[in-house]
Amino acid sequence: MLFLSESLDSGSLIFCPMNSIGFSPLTLLLNTHMNNGIQNSSLKFSCNYLFQYLTLLLFLGFTGCETPAEKSSEKKVYYDLNGLIEKQITFLQKKTPVVRKEMRVSGKSESRSTKEVDWKKELELFIQADINKPAYSKSYLIEKPDSLTLIYQLKSSENLPVKYLKVQLNKLTGNPDLIQAKLRSENKLYQSEKNIELHGKDHDSQWVITDYSIRGYQKLATMERKDFAITAKVQN
């Protein structure tokens, strides 16, 4: 069985065995869609993308280095989504709750429950939805429909992967009840859109994720569009 792993920034695709990636929303079912004579050509095509992906990682490794002190000292223009999710990853890795997940790709579905979750990979898209980068500081329109809701909309003059981010805070705790974001990538060979949503609550003085979902599509120039939906409930 093959699964699909994706890097949002590069739009790269890697076809990997199921047990090499783990149980993550970035690993999508493709086993039934790789039949009908397209297996060999798809795998050959993916190798070219793997090379591009590794090249990009090397480039980012040399150009994107920041010390923890530098990151913490940056003034946050927008809501600190990265800080919130990083703390939750640490918490969930220690607690190891059971996660019930349902995955659907182009009409084919699968569901399972597990405690073996790599939370860094599992919540990667929510980290990527953080827009607190120095280069983005003037790229978003900020709306506040009420005192508990923050909406960030990408300006029409900008071309960035995070198109929209909404954070709705709890009136009593100030922690998020709801986080929504839209991420889109597109080039001559590849198109992808992901609509992500996350709910949380305070439990025993600790903010915890209760459920999350990822819905969207991805399309290679040489293949049909693949629609997918992933929903997960965390049993806290």
N, C-alpha and C positions, 0 to 999 in steps of 0.2 A: 504494500500500500504506500502511496506517495502523498506527501503533504507539501504545501506551498508556503515558503517563508518570504517576507517582503521587507525591504528597507524603504521607508517613506521618502526620505530625502533623495534617493537615487532612482527610485522606481525600479530597482533591480529585483529579479526573481530568481529563487534558488529552489530546485526540486530536490527533496531530501527524503530519506527513509523516515517513517513515522517515529521510530524510537530515538532518532538523533536530534529531534527538535523538542519533543515533549508536548504537553497539553497546554497550548497557548492559543489565544485568538488570532495570532498571526500565522497559524498553521491551519490551512483550509483543506478539506477533503477534495481530492482530485482523482481518486482511484477509478471511479466509474466513468469519468470524463476523459481519461487518457486512452480509451479503447478506440476501436474503429480505425485502426491504421495510423494514428497520429502519435503513438508513444515514442518511436525512435526519433522522429523529427522534432518533437517537443523537447526531448531530453537534450538533443544536440543543440537546439536553440538556447536552452537554459544554460549551457556551459559558457556560451559567450557572455551571458548576463552575469554569471558567477565571476568571470574574470573582471568585468567592469565593476562589480560590487567590491571585490577585494582591492582593486586599484583605488576606489573611492575611500575605502577604510584607511588605507595607507596614507592617502592625502590628508584626510581629516585628522589622522593621528599626529601629523606634523604641523598642521595649521590651526587645530582647534583646541589646543591645550590651555587649560585654565586651572589655577590652584584653587582649592576649597576656599581659601581666604578671599581670593578675588571674586569668586561667585557670591559669597555671603555679603561682601561689601557693596555689591551693586545695588543701586536704588531700584526698587520694583515699581515700574510704571503701571503695570497691570496686576491683576490678582495672581498671587504666587501659587499657581497650580502645581508646578514642579516640586516645591517644598512640601505641599500637602501630600502628593502621591508618594514621594520618597519616604516620608515618615510612615505612611500606610504600608508600604512595601516592607519596611523593617519590622513593623508590628505583625503583619501577616506571615512573614517568614518564620517568626518565633511561635506564633499561635498555630499555624498549619490547619486552618479550618477546612471542612469539606466543601467542595464547590460542585454544584450541579449545573452542567453545561449542555446546551442544545446548539448544534451547528447545522446549518443548511446551506448547500451550494448548488445552484442551478436545479432546484427541486429535489435533490438528494439530501437526506438528513441523517444525523447521528446524535445520540445523547449518551451521557455518562456522568458518573459522580467520582470524584477523586480528591485526595488530600495532597497528592504529589504535583504541586504547582510551582513553577518557577515564576514568582511574582514580579520579578524584574522584567521578564519577557511578557508576562500576562498583561501588565499595565503599561507597556511601552508606548502605545498610541496616546494614552492620556498624558504621559510625559512629553511626547512630541507636540501635543496640543498647547503646551505652555508657550506664551508669546513674549516672555520677558527676556528679550535679547536686545542689546544696545542698538542694533541696526533696525529694530522694529518699533522703536519708541514713539515714532510719529506715523506709524503705518495703519493704525486702527482708530475708528471712531468709537467713542465711549458713550454709551447710553445708560441711564439709571432711571428706569420706569418707576421705581420706588426705592425706599431705603435699603431693601434687602436683595435687590436684583442688579447684577452687573452684566452688561452686554457689550461685547467687543466685535465690531464689524469691520472687515478689511476694506480700506478705501479703494475706490474703483481704479485709481491710478497705480495701485500696487499689485504685484504678482508674487504672493507667498502661499505656502501650502495650507496654512490655517486660515480658512475663510471666515470663520464665525466661532465665537466662544461665549457661552452664557453660564453664569454662576448665580444660583439662587441660595441665599443664606438663611439659616434658621434664626428666628426672631429671638430665641432664648439663649442659644449657645454661640451664634455667630459662625458656626461651621456650615459647610454646604449641605443642603438637602438634595440639590440637583446640580449636575454639571453636564452641559451639552456642547458639542463642537462638531464642526464640519471641516474635513481635511480633503484636499484634492491635489492630485499630481497629474501632469500631462506633458507628453512630448510626442515626437513623430512615431515612436514605436509602442507607446504605453499610455494608458489612461487608468486612473483609479480615483474613486471617491469613497470616503468613509464617514458615516455619521455615527458618532459615538455618544453614549449617554451613561451616566453613573449616578446612583443614589447612595446616600449615606445617612447615618444617624449617630447620636451619642449613646453609648452603652457602657455602663459602669465607668463613667468619667473618661471614656475613650471614644473618639470618633472612629467609626468603622464603616467600611463599604458593605452595603447590603445586596446590591445587584448592579449589573452593568451590561451594556449591549454594544455591538458593532454591526452596522448594516451598510451595505454599499455594493460596489461592483469593481471589477478590474478587467482590463482588456488589453491583450497584445495585438499588434498589427496583423499577425498571422493566425490568430485564433479568435473564436467567438467570445463575446462578452460573458463573464462569469459573475452572476449576482450571488451574494452571500449574506447570511444573517447569523449572528452569534449572540446568544443570551446566556447569562450566568447568574446564579444566585449563590451567595455566600452564607453558609450556615454558621452564624456567629453564636 
